[in-house]
Amino acid sequence: MNKLLTIAIPTYNRCTELDKQLQWLSEAIQGYETECHILVSDNCSMDGTPDVIKNWQT
């Protein structure tokens, strides 16, 4: 099945901002989670970005 919406987020060492953005997106797509695809492209961040991504994966 094709997704209704795909959102791509490039990031590098912005774990706090990324976490806030993903929180906002999770609220914005409520009810449409199965129809949306969120991609995060991490450019080898050296902060907590990998942990933030891991926490939001479902």
N, C-alpha and C positions, 0 to 999 in steps of 0.2 A: 504494500500500500504506500502511495506517495504521501509525504508529509505536507501539511498545509503551510508550514512556516519553518525555515531553517535560519538560525542566527549563528554567526561565526564571530568569536571574540578572540582577537590576537592579544597576547599579554607577555610581559617580561617584568619580573620583580614587582608585581602590583597585587600582592595577595589580599591586602585589606580592601582595595577598590574592587577586585574581582569578586570577593565574597559578598560585598554590598550589591554589586550588579547582579549576581546570580540570585540573591535573595529577592531583589526587585523583580527579576524575570519570573521567578517561581510564583510570585503573587500575580503577576500580569497574565500568565498563561493558565491560571487555575481553571479547571474544567476542560482544557484543551491539551493537557500534557501528552496524550498519546498522538496528537496531531502535530506536535512541535519537536524540532530537533535542535539542540544547542551544542555547538562545537566550540571547544576552547583550544586554541593553538598556543602552546607554551614554548617560548624560545629559550629553553634551558634555564629557567629562573633558578636563582640561588637562595630565594627566601622561602616562605611557606606556601608558595603557589601550588606545588604538587599536592600538598596536604589538603588545601582548599578544594582543588579539583576532585580529589579522592572522596572527600566528605559529601560532595554534591552528586556524585555518580549514583545512578539507580540501576 
